[in-house]
């Protein structure tokens, strides 16, 4: 038996592909220098790795613009704050959805309370889906930003981002998409979907480490710098550089973090080529990575459906979110009888070695709409690409035995 059965992939994926661990260790040992500052060979080679990673990520996400618009930060929350604080002004209007994570909810609340920004919050239906027409109707001449979460980190509902993008295409609104739950799981086409700013984190489906994330900014959008400091370029200037990526990047970048993303991108491409038949062209990085994500998404959803089918047969278990065959990622939420979610989570961990997350998942509004706020949330079960049959059987056993109590 395993010591732990990991079902917390919505928080961070575990394990990472072995090449990610290996390349991070190797590159940090050999090139753990400060890129973009010094002119020696090691620094230039480190910067070359960063440039390559920007290009791969741009292609991965279907962005056809300048790869310097692929920017790095601490994480998705950091980038979302940089985008919102750098775009919105007093009197502006922004639209968010009620399925958002606190990475969007809290900045929006602070901008509304402290920054004179008007905020509209679009409700989802009972399964967690946003109607693109509801967003279109909420747009006014003062709407500066529309933010949408690609997939819920609580119930797994997968939004039709392409339809939302088309609904706001002919307006002045800037479309920002939070891809934390989908990047690396669902193939994304930033240009085709009319996404203006794509925010990503490295440590979830992209199979990188913690402490690295970023955003991709379309070329006709300029975010006002809200952090300033050293960049390694034009040091004589009294002010922060205007050009990307330096416009939104400050200080020394995370060499280990970017190296992890670099290795993961190559792993995606290799996986896509190894799981695709000879009749499919996967010669480009994006095509290979799209094939890999289709493969990952299919396997993860098969696992989710196995769990859902088993849980549906257990008296007392309540499953929240999408109905069968609706678009989703593998994350799902349950409760058992009248037991508090946190108590169930503790029992699953202590008695069955199951790593789940119980509570509100930094997304209190969707819990309010799902009717789970009063019981302090749900038990979130998030399988991943490396979840196996033993994990699934243990999860079913744990939930079933607790329910019989």
MIFIKE-463445 format. One record per residue: y, z, x of N, C-alpha, C in turn. Coordinates in steps of 0.1 Angstrom, whole numbers, padded with zeros to 4 digits, always signed. Example, Ala and Ser with C-alpha at 12.3 -4.5 7.8 and 13.67 -1.06 7.14 Angstrom:
% residues 2
-0057+0078+0132-0045+0078+0123-0033+0078+0132;-0022+0071+0128-0011+0071+0137+0000+0079+0129;
% end
This chain:
% residues 405
-0012+0000+0008+0000+0000+0000+0013+0000+0009;+0023-0006+0003+0036-0006+0010+0043+0008+0009;+0051+0011+0018+0060+0023+0017+0070+0021+0006;+0076+0009+0005+0086+0006-0004+0084-0008-0010;+0088-0009-0023+0087-0022-0030+0101-0025-0034;+0107-0036-0028+0121-0038-0028+0125-0047-0040;+0133-0041-0049+0138-0048-0060+0154-0046-0062;+0160-0046-0050+0175-0044-0051+0182-0056-0044;+0177-0068-0046+0183-0080-0040+0196-0084-0045;+0200-0079-0057+0213-0082-0062+0224-0074-0054;+0220-0063-0048+0229-0055-0039+0229-0061-0025;+0218-0064-0020+0217-0071-0007+0202-0076-0005;+0200-0088+0000+0187-0093+0002+0180-0086+0013;+0167-0083+0012+0159-0077+0022+0144-0081+0020;+0138-0086+0030+0143-0088+0044+0151-0101+0045;+0157-0103+0057+0162-0116+0060+0152-0125+0066;+0154-0138+0066+0144-0147+0074+0144-0143+0089;+0132-0143+0095+0131-0138+0109+0141-0146+0118;+0143-0159+0116+0153-0166+0126+0167-0160+0125;+0170-0154+0114+0184-0147+0113+0184-0135+0123;+0175-0127+0122+0174-0115+0131+0174-0120+0145;+0166-0129+0148+0164-0134+0162+0177-0140+0168;+0183-0149+0160+0195-0155+0165+0207-0146+0166;+0209-0137+0157+0219-0127+0158+0218-0119+0170;+0206-0114+0173+0204-0106+0185+0206-0114+0198;+0201-0126+0198+0202-0134+0210+0216-0138+0213;+0223-0142+0202+0237-0147+0204+0246-0136+0207;+0245-0124+0201+0254-0113+0204+0252-0108+0218;+0239-0109+0223+0237-0105+0237+0243-0114+0247;+0242-0127+0243+0247-0137+0253+0261-0141+0251;+0266-0140+0239+0280-0145+0236+0288-0135+0228;+0286-0123+0230+0293-0112+0223+0307-0111+0229;+0315-0121+0229+0328-0121+0235+0338-0124+0223;+0351-0125+0227+0361-0127+0217+0365-0141+0216;+0360-0148+0206+0363-0163+0205+0377-0166+0201;+0382-0178+0205+0395-0182+0202+0406-0175+0209;+0403-0166+0218+0413-0159+0226+0413-0164+0241;+0402-0161+0247+0401-0165+0261+0397-0180+0263;+0399-0185+0275+0396-0199+0277+0383-0201+0285;+0376-0190+0288+0364-0191+0296+0353-0197+0287;+0342-0201+0294+0331-0209+0288+0325-0201+0277;+0322-0188+0279+0315-0181+0269+0323-0180+0256;+0336-0178+0257+0345-0178+0245+0345-0191+0238;+0346-0202+0246+0346-0215+0240+0333-0218+0232;+0322-0214+0238+0309-0216+0232+0307-0207+0219;+0313-0195+0219+0313-0187+0207+0321-0193+0196;+0333-0198+0200+0341-0205+0190+0334-0218+0185;+0327-0225+0193+0320-0237+0189+0309-0233+0178;+0303-0221+0180+0293-0217+0169+0300-0214+0156;+0312-0208+0157+0319-0205+0145+0324-0218+0138;+0328-0228+0145+0332-0241+0140+0320-0247+0133;+0309-0247+0139+0297-0253+0134+0293-0246+0120;+0295-0233+0120+0291-0225+0108+0301-0229+0097;+0313-0230+0100+0323-0234+0089+0319-0248+0083;+0315-0257+0092+0311-0270+0087+0299-0270+0079;+0289-0262+0083+0276-0261+0075+0279-0255+0062;+0287-0245+0061+0290-0238+0049+0298-0247+0039;+0307-0254+0045+0315-0264+0037+0306-0274+0030;+0297-0279+0038+0287-0289+0032+0278-0282+0022;+0273-0271+0026+0264-0263+0017+0269-0261+0003;+0282-0258+0002+0288-0256-0011+0295-0268-0017;+0292-0280-0011+0298-0292-0017+0313-0294-0016;+0318-0289-0005+0332-0290-0002+0335-0301+0008;+0342-0311+0004+0344-0323+0012+0357-0323+0020;+0364-0312+0020+0377-0311+0027+0375-0306+0041;+0387-0303+0047+0387-0298+0061+0379-0285+0063;+0370-0285+0072+0362-0273+0074+0370-0261+0078;+0382-0263+0083+0391-0251+0086+0395-0243+0074;+0393-0249+0062+0395-0243+0049+0384-0233+0045;+0373-0234+0053+0362-0224+0052+0366-0212+0060;+0369-0201+0053+0375-0189+0060+0365-0177+0059;+0366-0168+0069+0358-0157+0070+0366-0144+0068;+0359-0134+0062+0365-0121+0060+0354-0110+0061;+0358-0098+0057+0348-0087+0057+0336-0090+0047;+0340-0095+0035+0331-0096+0024+0338-0103+0013;+0331-0105+0002+0337-0112-0010+0348-0105-0016;+0347-0091-0017+0358-0083-0022+0370-0085-0014;+0369-0085-0001+0380-0087+0008+0387-0101+0005;+0379-0111+0004+0384-0125+0002+0391-0126-0012;+0384-0120-0022+0390-0120-0036+0404-0113-0036;+0405-0102-0029+0418-0096-0028+0428-0104-0021;+0424-0111-0010+0433-0120-0003+0438-0131-0012;+0429-0136-0020+0432-0148-0029+0442-0143-0040;+0438-0133-0047+0446-0128-0058+0460-0123-0054;+0460-0115-0044+0473-0109-0039+0482-0120-0033;+0475-0130-0028+0483-0141-0021+0487-0152-0030;+0483-0152-0043+0486-0162-0053+0495-0157-0064;+0493-0145-0068+0499-0140-0081+0513-0133-0078;+0522-0136-0087+0535-0130-0087+0539-0123-0100;+0548-0114-0101+0552-0108-0113+0556-0119-0124;+0551-0117-0136+0553-0127-0146+0542-0137-0148;+0533-0138-0138+0522-0148-0139+0512-0143-0148;+0504-0152-0153+0492-0149-0162+0479-0152-0155;+0469-0143-0156+0456-0146-0150+0446-0144-0161;+0435-0151-0160+0424-0150-0169+0411-0146-0161;+0405-0136-0166+0392-0132-0160+0382-0131-0172;+0369-0128-0168+0359-0126-0179+0355-0111-0179;+0348-0108-0190+0343-0094-0191+0330-0092-0184;+0325-0102-0178+0312-0100-0170+0315-0099-0156;+0327-0097-0152+0331-0096-0138+0326-0082-0131;+0325-0083-0118+0323-0071-0110+0336-0065-0107;+0336-0052-0102+0349-0046-0099+0356-0053-0087;+0350-0062-0080+0357-0069-0070+0368-0078-0077;+0367-0081-0089+0377-0088-0097+0384-0079-0107;+0376-0070-0113+0382-0061-0124+0393-0052-0118;+0390-0046-0107+0400-0036-0102+0413-0043-0096;+0411-0054-0088+0424-0061-0084+0432-0066-0096;+0425-0071-0107+0432-0075-0119+0439-0063-0126;+0432-0052-0127+0439-0040-0133+0451-0036-0125;+0450-0035-0112+0461-0031-0104+0473-0041-0105;+0470-0054-0105+0480-0064-0106+0487-0063-0120;+0479-0059-0130+0485-0058-0143+0494-0045-0144;+0489-0034-0139+0496-0022-0140+0508-0021-0130;+0506-0026-0118+0515-0024-0107+0523-0036-0103;+0518-0048-0107+0524-0060-0102+0530-0069-0112;+0531-0065-0124+0537-0073-0135+0530-0086-0138;+0517-0086-0136+0508-0098-0140+0502-0095-0153;+0502-0105-0162+0496-0104-0175+0481-0109-0173;+0472-0101-0179+0458-0104-0177+0451-0106-0191;+0444-0117-0192+0435-0119-0204+0420-0118-0199;+0412-0111-0207+0398-0109-0204+0390-0115-0215;+0382-0125-0211+0374-0133-0220+0361-0127-0222;+0357-0125-0235+0344-0118-0238+0333-0128-0237;+0321-0123-0234+0309-0132-0234+0301-0129-0247;+0291-0137-0250+0283-0135-0262+0273-0124-0258;+0264-0121-0267+0254-0110-0265+0245-0111-0253;+0243-0124-0249+0234-0127-0238+0242-0128-0225;+0255-0126-0225+0263-0126-0213+0269-0139-0209;+0270-0149-0219+0275-0162-0216+0290-0164-0221;+0298-0170-0212+0312-0173-0216+0313-0187-0221;+0320-0189-0232+0323-0202-0238+0335-0208-0231;+0333-0219-0224+0344-0225-0217+0356-0228-0225;+0354-0231-0238+0365-0233-0247+0373-0221-0249;+0368-0209-0249+0375-0197-0250+0385-0195-0238;+0381-0200-0226+0390-0199-0215+0401-0210-0216;+0397-0222-0221+0407-0232-0222+0418-0228-0232;+0414-0221-0243+0424-0217-0254+0433-0206-0249;+0428-0198-0239+0436-0187-0234+0446-0191-0223;+0446-0204-0219+0455-0208-0208+0469-0211-0214;+0479-0206-0207+0493-0208-0212+0500-0215-0200;+0513-0219-0202+0521-0225-0191+0522-0215-0180;+0520-0202-0182+0522-0192-0171+0509-0189-0164;+0498-0195-0168+0485-0191-0162+0484-0197-0148;+0483-0188-0139+0483-0191-0125+0469-0192-0120;+0460-0183-0125+0446-0182-0119+0436-0179-0130;+0425-0186-0129+0413-0183-0137+0402-0179-0128;+0396-0167-0131+0385-0162-0122+0372-0161-0131;+0361-0167-0126+0348-0166-0133+0337-0162-0123;+0329-0153-0128+0317-0149-0121+0305-0159-0123;+0300-0165-0113+0289-0175-0116+0277-0169-0122;+0273-0157-0118+0262-0151-0125+0264-0136-0125;+0260-0129-0136+0262-0115-0138+0253-0107-0128;+0258-0097-0121+0250-0089-0113+0243-0078-0120;+0245-0078-0134+0238-0068-0142+0227-0074-0150;+0229-0085-0157+0219-0090-0166+0214-0104-0162;+0221-0110-0152+0216-0123-0146+0220-0135-0154;+0229-0134-0164+0233-0146-0171+0241-0156-0161;+0237-0169-0161+0242-0179-0152+0252-0187-0160;+0265-0187-0156+0275-0194-0163+0275-0209-0160;+0280-0217-0169+0281-0231-0167+0295-0233-0160;+0295-0232-0147+0308-0233-0140+0314-0247-0140;+0305-0257-0140+0310-0270-0141+0318-0273-0154;+0313-0267-0165+0319-0269-0178+0332-0261-0178;+0333-0249-0172+0345-0242-0172+0355-0249-0163;+0351-0255-0152+0360-0262-0143+0366-0274-0150;+0358-0281-0158+0363-0293-0166+0373-0288-0177;+0370-0277-0182+0379-0272-0193+0393-0269-0188;+0394-0265-0176+0408-0262-0171+0413-0272-0161;+0406-0283-0159+0409-0293-0149+0423-0298-0150;+0428-0301-0162+0441-0308-0164+0452-0298-0166;+0450-0285-0162+0460-0275-0163+0465-0272-0149;+0475-0263-0148+0480-0259-0135+0473-0247-0130;+0463-0242-0137+0456-0230-0133+0447-0232-0121;+0446-0223-0112+0438-0223-0100+0425-0217-0104;+0414-0224-0102+0401-0219-0106+0393-0212-0094;+0391-0199-0095+0384-0191-0085+0370-0187-0090;+0360-0190-0082+0346-0186-0086+0340-0176-0077;+0335-0166-0082+0328-0155-0075+0313-0160-0074;+0308-0163-0062+0294-0168-0061+0285-0158-0055;+0288-0145-0056+0280-0135-0049+0266-0134-0053;+0263-0137-0066+0250-0136-0071+0242-0150-0071;+0249-0160-0067+0243-0173-0068+0243-0181-0054;+0252-0178-0045+0252-0185-0033+0239-0183-0025;+0231-0194-0023+0218-0193-0016+0207-0193-0026;+0210-0192-0039+0200-0192-0050+0202-0204-0059;+0214-0208-0062+0217-0219-0071+0225-0229-0063;+0221-0241-0063+0229-0252-0056+0243-0253-0063;+0253-0253-0055+0267-0253-0060+0274-0265-0054;+0282-0272-0063+0290-0284-0058+0305-0281-0061;+0311-0276-0051+0325-0271-0053+0334-0282-0058;+0333-0294-0052+0342-0305-0055+0339-0311-0069;+0326-0313-0072+0322-0319-0085+0325-0309-0097;+0325-0296-0094+0327-0286-0104+0342-0282-0106;+0351-0289-0098+0365-0286-0099+0369-0272-0095;+0361-0266-0086+0364-0252-0081+0375-0253-0070;+0386-0245-0072+0397-0246-0063+0395-0236-0051;+0390-0224-0054+0387-0214-0044+0373-0208-0047;+0364-0209-0037+0350-0204-0038+0349-0192-0029;+0346-0180-0035+0344-0168-0028+0329-0165-0026;+0325-0161-0014+0311-0159-0011+0310-0146-0003;+0298-0140-0003+0294-0129+0006+0282-0133+0014;+0281-0128+0025+0270-0132+0034+0257-0125+0033;+0257-0113+0027+0245-0104+0029+0236-0105+0017;+0239-0114+0007+0230-0115-0005+0222-0128-0003;+0223-0137-0012+0215-0149-0012+0217-0158+0000;+0228-0156+0007+0230-0164+0019+0222-0159+0031;+0215-0147+0029+0206-0142+0039+0212-0138+0052;+0225-0135+0052+0232-0130+0064+0233-0115+0064;+0240-0109+0074+0241-0095+0074+0253-0090+0066;+0254-0077+0064+0266-0071+0058+0278-0073+0067;+0290-0072+0062+0302-0072+0070+0308-0086+0072;+0302-0096+0065+0307-0110+0066+0307-0116+0053;+0318-0123+0050+0319-0131+0037+0331-0140+0039;+0336-0145+0029+0347-0155+0030+0350-0162+0018;+0359-0173+0019+0362-0181+0008+0365-0195+0014;+0364-0205+0005+0367-0219+0008+0379-0222-0001;+0390-0227+0005+0402-0230-0002+0406-0245-0002;+0407-0250-0014+0410-0264-0015+0423-0268-0008;+0424-0280-0003+0435-0283+0006+0449-0283+0000;+0451-0284-0013+0464-0284-0018+0468-0270-0023;+0461-0260-0019+0464-0246-0023+0467-0238-0011;+0478-0231-0011+0482-0222+0000+0483-0208-0005;+0475-0200+0001+0475-0185-0002+0485-0178+0007;+0494-0171+0001+0504-0163+0009+0496-0153+0017;+0499-0152+0030+0492-0142+0038+0496-0128+0034;+0486-0120+0032+0488-0106+0028+0483-0096+0039;+0477-0102+0049+0473-0095+0061+0479-0103+0073;+0485-0097+0083+0490-0104+0094+0486-0097+0107;+0487-0104+0118+0483-0098+0131+0479-0109+0141;+0470-0105+0150+0466-0114+0160+0456-0124+0155;+0458-0136+0161+0449-0147+0157+0444-0155+0169;+0450-0153+0180+0446-0160+0192+0454-0173+0194;+0462-0177+0184+0470-0190+0185+0485-0187+0183;+0493-0194+0190+0507-0194+0189+0512-0179+0189;+0508-0172+0200+0511-0158+0201+0526-0155+0202;+0534-0165+0206+0548-0162+0208+0556-0162+0195;+0550-0167+0184+0556-0167+0171+0558-0153+0166;+0569-0150+0159+0571-0137+0153+0564-0135+0140;+0558-0146+0135+0552-0145+0122+0538-0151+0122;+0530-0148+0112+0516-0153+0111+0516-0168+0110;+0506-0174+0115+0504-0189+0114+0503-0193+0100;+0508-0205+0097+0506-0211+0084+0493-0218+0082;+0488-0224+0093+0476-0232+0091+0463-0224+0089;+0454-0231+0082+0441-0225+0080+0432-0228+0093;+0422-0219+0096+0418-0207+0088+0427-0195+0092;+0436-0196+0102+0443-0184+0106+0452-0178+0095;+0456-0186+0086+0465-0182+0075+0459-0170+0068;+0446-0169+0066+0440-0158+0059+0430-0150+0068;+0429-0153+0081+0421-0146+0090+0429-0138+0100;+0426-0125+0102+0433-0117+0112+0423-0110+0121;+0427-0108+0133+0419-0100+0143+0407-0107+0147;+0398-0100+0154+0386-0105+0160+0376-0108+0149;+0370-0119+0148+0360-0122+0138+0346-0115+0142;+0337-0115+0132+0324-0109+0134+0315-0119+0140;+0313-0119+0153+0304-0128+0160+0290-0126+0155;+0284-0113+0154+0271-0112+0148+0270-0117+0134;+0280-0114+0126+0279-0118+0112+0279-0133+0110;+0288-0140+0117+0288-0154+0116+0276-0161+0122;+0271-0155+0133+0258-0160+0139+0247-0159+0129;+0247-0148+0121+0237-0146+0111+0237-0157+0100;+0250-0160+0096+0251-0171+0086+0247-0184+0092;+0250-0186+0105+0247-0199+0111+0232-0201+0111;+0224-0190+0115+0210-0191+0116+0204-0193+0102;+0210-0186+0092+0205-0187+0078+0207-0202+0073;+0218-0208+0076+0221-0221+0071+0210-0231+0077;+0206-0229+0089+0196-0238+0095+0182-0235+0089;+0180-0222+0085+0167-0218+0079+0167-0225+0065;+0178-0225+0057+0178-0231+0044+0174-0246+0046;+0181-0253+0055+0178-0267+0057+0163-0270+0061;+0158-0261+0069+0144-0263+0073+0135-0261+0061;+0138-0250+0053+0130-0247+0041+0130-0259+0031;+0142-0264+0029+0143-0275+0020+0135-0287+0024;+0135-0290+0037+0128-0302+0042+0113-0300+0041;+0109-0287+0043+0094-0284+0043+0089-0283+0029;+0097-0282+0019+0092-0280+0005+0095-0292-0004;+0100-0303+0002+0103-0315-0005+0094-0327-0001;+0090-0334-0011+0082-0346-0009+0089-0357-0001;+0081-0366+0004+0087-0377+0012+0095-0387+0004;+0094-0386-0010+0102-0395-0018+0116-0390-0021;+0120-0379-0015+0133-0373-0017+0141-0373-0004;+0153-0378-0004+0161-0379+0008+0168-0365+0011;+0163-0358+0021+0169-0345+0024+0175-0346+0039;+0180-0358+0042+0185-0359+0056+0198-0352+0059;+0206-0351+0048+0219-0343+0050+0216-0328+0049;+0226-0321+0055+0225-0306+0054+0225-0302+0040;+0234-0307+0032+0235-0303+0018+0223-0306+0010;+0218-0318+0011+0206-0322+0004+0194-0313+0007;+0192-0310+0020+0181-0301+0024+0183-0287+0018;+0196-0282+0019+0198-0268+0014+0198-0268-0001;+0202-0278-0008+0201-0278-0023+0186-0278-0027;+0177-0285-0019+0163-0285-0022+0158-0271-0020;+0162-0264-0009+0158-0250-0006+0162-0241-0017;+0174-0242-0022+0179-0234-0033+0172-0236-0046;+0169-0248-0049+0161-0251-0061+0147-0245-0060;+0141-0245-0048+0128-0239-0046+0129-0223-0048;+0140-0218-0041+0142-0203-0042+0144-0199-0057;+0153-0206-0063+0157-0203-0077+0144-0203-0086;+0136-0213-0084+0124-0215-0092+0114-0203-0090;+0112-0200-0078+0103-0189-0075+0108-0175-0080;+0121-0173-0078+0127-0160-0082+0126-0159-0097;+0129-0170-0104+0129-0169-0119+0115-0168-0124;+0105-0174-0117+0091-0172-0121+0087-0157-0120;+0092-0150-0110+0090-0136-0109+0097-0128-0120;+0109-0132-0123+0117-0125-0133+0110-0126-0147;+0105-0138-0150+0098-0141-0163+0085-0133-0163;+0078-0132-0152+0066-0123-0152+0069-0109-0156;+0080-0104-0150+0084-0090-0153+0088-0089-0167;+0096-0098-0172+0101-0097-0186+0089-0098-0196;+0080-0107-0193+0069-0108-0203+0061-0095-0203;+0059-0089-0191+0052-0076-0191+0059-0065-0197;+0072-0064-0195+0080-0053-0201+0082-0055-0216;+0082-0067-0221+0083-0069-0235+0071-0063-0243;+0060-0061-0236+0048-0056-0242+0047-0041-0241;+0056-0034-0235+0056-0020-0232+0065-0013-0243;+0059-0005-0252+0068+0002-0262+0078+0011-0255;+0090+0010-0260+0101+0018-0255+0110+0012-0245;+0106+0000-0239+0114-0006-0229+0123-0016-0236;+0136-0015-0232+0146-0024-0238+0151-0033-0226;+0151-0046-0229+0155-0056-0219+0169-0062-0223;+0178-0062-0214+0192-0067-0218+0194-0081-0212;+0202-0089-0218+0206-0102-0212+0200-0114-0218;+0199-0125-0210+0195-0138-0215+0182-0138-0222;+0181-0146-0233+0168-0148-0239+0160-0158-0231;+0147-0160-0234+0138-0169-0227+0144-0183-0226;+0143-0189-0214+0147-0202-0211+0162-0204-0211;+0170-0194-0212+0185-0195-0210+0187-0195-0195;+0198-0202-0191+0201-0202-0176+0203-0188-0171;+0197-0185-0160+0198-0172-0154+0194-0172-0140;+0198-0161-0133+0192-0157-0120+0182-0146-0123;+0175-0142-0112+0163-0133-0115+0167-0119-0118;+0179-0115-0116+0183-0101-0119+0182-0098-0134;+0176-0086-0136+0174-0082-0150+0177-0067-0151;+0180-0062-0163+0183-0048-0166+0175-0043-0177;+0170-0031-0176+0162-0024-0186+0166-0010-0188;+0162-0004-0199+0162+0010-0201+0148+0014-0207;+0144+0027-0206+0132+0031-0211+0134+0043-0220;+0131+0041-0233+0133+0051-0243+0147+0057-0243;+0147+0071-0244+0160+0078-0243+0163+0083-0229;+0155+0080-0219+0157+0085-0206+0169+0079-0200;+0177+0088-0193+0189+0083-0186+0185+0073-0175;+0193+0062-0173+0189+0052-0164+0187+0058-0150;+0196+0067-0146+0195+0072-0132+0182+0081-0131;+0177+0087-0141+0165+0095-0140+0153+0085-0138;+0153+0074-0146+0143+0064-0144+0143+0058-0130;+0155+0055-0125+0156+0050-0111+0150+0059-0101;+0153+0072-0103+0148+0082-0094+0133+0084-0094;+0128+0083-0106+0113+0084-0108+0106+0071-0102;+0112+0060-0104+0106+0048-0098+0106+0048-0083;+0116+0054-0077+0117+0055-0063+0107+0066-0058;+0108+0078-0064+0100+0089-0059+0085+0088-0061;+0082+0083-0073+0068+0082-0076+0061+0069-0073;+0069+0058-0072+0062+0045-0071+0068+0037-0059;+0077+0043-0052+0083+0036-0040+0091+0023-0044;+0096+0023-0056+0103+0011-0061+0118+0013-0058;+0124+0003-0051+0138+0003-0048+0145-0005-0058;+0152+0002-0068+0160-0004-0078+0173+0002-0078;+0182-0003-0086+0195+0003-0087+0198+0007-0102;+0200+0020-0104+0203+0025-0117+0218+0029-0118;+0224+0026-0129+0238+0030-0131+0246+0019-0137;+0259+0018-0133+0268+0008-0138+0270-0004-0129;+0265-0004-0117+0265-0016-0109+0279-0022-0106;+0289-0013-0106+0303-0017-0103+0307-0028-0113;+0302-0028-0125+0306-0037-0135+0306-0030-0149;+0315-0021-0151+0315-0012-0163+0318-0020-0176;+0326-0031-0175+0329-0037-0188+0317-0044-0194;+0309-0051-0186+0297-0057-0193+0288-0046-0198;+0287-0034-0192+0279-0024-0197+0285-0019-0211;+0298-0018-0211+0305-0015-0224+0301-0025-0235;+0301-0037-0231+0298-0048-0241+0283-0048-0245;+0275-0044-0236+0260-0044-0238+0256-0031-0245;+0265-0022-0247+0262-0009-0253+0255+0001-0244;+0256-0001-0231+0249+0008-0222+0258+0017-0214;+0271+0017-0217+0280+0025-0209+0278+0040-0212;+0275+0043-0225+0274+0057-0229+0262+0064-0222;+0252+0056-0219+0240+0062-0212+0241+0060-0197;+0253+0057-0192+0256+0055-0178+0248+0043-0172;+0247+0032-0180+0242+0020-0175+0227+0017-0177;+0221+0010-0168+0207+0005-0169+0200+0006-0156;+0187+0003-0157+0179+0002-0144+0179-0013-0141;+0185-0016-0130+0185-0030-0126+0174-0033-0116;+0166-0044-0120+0155-0048-0112+0158-0062-0107;+0159-0064-0094+0164-0077-0089+0154-0082-0078;+0144-0090-0083+0135-0095-0073+0142-0106-0064;+0135-0109-0053+0141-0119-0044+0131-0129-0040;+0134-0138-0030+0126-0148-0025+0113-0142-0019;+0114-0131-0013+0103-0125-0005+0095-0115-0014;+0098-0114-0027+0090-0105-0036+0076-0111-0038;+0066-0103-0036+0052-0108-0037+0045-0102-0049;+0032-0106-0051+0024-0101-0062+0023-0086-0062;+0021-0080-0050+0020-0066-0049+0032-0059-0055;+0044-0064-0051+0056-0058-0056+0057-0059-0071;+0054-0070-0077+0054-0072-0091+0045-0063-0098;+0033-0062-0093+0023-0053-0100+0028-0038-0099;+0034-0034-0088+0038-0021-0087+0050-0018-0097;+0059-0028-0098+0070-0026-0108+0065-0025-0122;+0055-0033-0126+0050-0032-0139+0043-0019-0141;+0035-0015-0131+0028-0002-0132+0038+0010-0134;+0049+0010-0126+0058+0021-0126+0065+0022-0140;+0070+0010-0145+0077+0010-0157+0068+0014-0169;+0056+0009-0169+0046+0012-0179+0042+0026-0180;+0040+0032-0168+0036+0046-0168+0047+0056-0172;+0059+0053-0168+0071+0061-0172+0073+0060-0187;+0071+0048-0192+0073+0046-0207+0063+0054-0215;+0050+0055-0210+0040+0063-0217+0043+0078-0218;+0052+0082-0209+0056+0096-0209+0064+0100-0221;
% end
